[in-house]
Amino acid sequence: MPEPTMIIAATSLVGLTIVAGALLRAWHGWLELKRQELEGRSAKGETDAGSSIGAARIELSDLKERIKKLEAIASGVDL
C-alpha cells in the first residue's frame, strides 16, 4: 500500500498539471482573440487618429499658453 505522502504528492502533481493546462489553453485563446481584434481593426482601416488629434490639441493649447506668457514678459507685465 502506498504511503499517504506519495498519494498527496501524486494528487498535487496531477492537479497542478490540470491547472497549468487550463491556463495554457486560456492564454492561447486570449492571444487568438487579440489577433482577431488586430486583424479586424486593420481590415476596417481603423487607426489611432483620435488619440493623435487629442495630443495635437493639447500641444497646441500648451504652445498658446507659452506664447501668452512670453508676450506678457515682453510687455513687462508680471504674471
C-alpha positions in Angstrom: 0.0 0.0 0.0 1.4 3.4 -1.0 2.3 5.9 1.7 -0.1 8.8 2.2 2.7 11.3 1.4 3.2 9.7 -2.0 -0.6 9.8 -2.7 -0.8 13.5 -1.7 2.3 14.3 -3.9 0.9 12.5 -6.9 -2.5 14.1 -6.5 -0.9 17.5 -6.2 1.1 16.9 -9.3 -2.0 15.8 -11.3 -3.9 18.9 -10.0 -1.0 21.2 -10.9 -0.8 19.7 -14.4 -4.6 20.2 -14.9 -4.4 23.8 -13.8 -1.4 24.5 -15.9 -3.1 23.0 -19.0 -6.2 25.1 -18.4 -4.2 28.3 -18.1 -2.2 27.5 -21.2 -5.4 26.9 -23.2 -6.8 30.2 -21.8 -3.6 32.0 -22.8 -3.8 30.7 -26.4 -7.5 31.7 -26.6 -6.7 35.2 -25.4 -3.8 35.5 -27.9 -6.2 34.3 -30.7 -8.8 36.9 -29.6 -6.2 39.7 -29.7 -5.0 38.6 -33.2 -8.6 38.7 -34.4 -9.1 42.2 -33.0 -5.9 43.4 -34.7 -6.9 41.8 -38.0 -10.4 43.3 -37.8 -9.0 46.7 -37.0 -6.6 46.6 -39.9 -9.3 45.3 -42.2 -11.6 48.1 -41.3 -8.8 50.7 -41.7 -9.1 52.0 -38.2 -6.2 53.9 -36.9 -5.3 55.7 -33.7 -6.1 59.1 -35.3 -8.4 60.1 -32.4 -5.6 60.0 -29.9 -3.1 61.8 -32.1 -5.7 64.6 -32.7 -6.2 64.9 -29.0 -2.4 65.0 -28.4 -2.1 67.7 -31.1 -4.8 69.8 -29.4 -3.1 69.5 -26.0 0.2 70.5 -27.5 -1.4 73.4 -29.4 -3.0 74.6 -26.2 0.3 74.4 -24.4 2.1 76.4 -27.1 -0.6 79.1 -27.0 -0.2 79.4 -23.2 3.6 79.8 -23.6 3.1 82.5 -26.2 0.8 84.4 -23.9 3.4 84.2 -21.1 6.2 85.4 -23.4 4.0 88.3 -24.7 3.3 89.2 -21.1 7.0 89.2 -20.2 7.8 91.2 -23.3 5.3 93.9 -22.4 6.6 94.0 -18.8 3.5 92.5 -17.1 4.1 90.2 -14.2 2.1 87.0 -14.1 
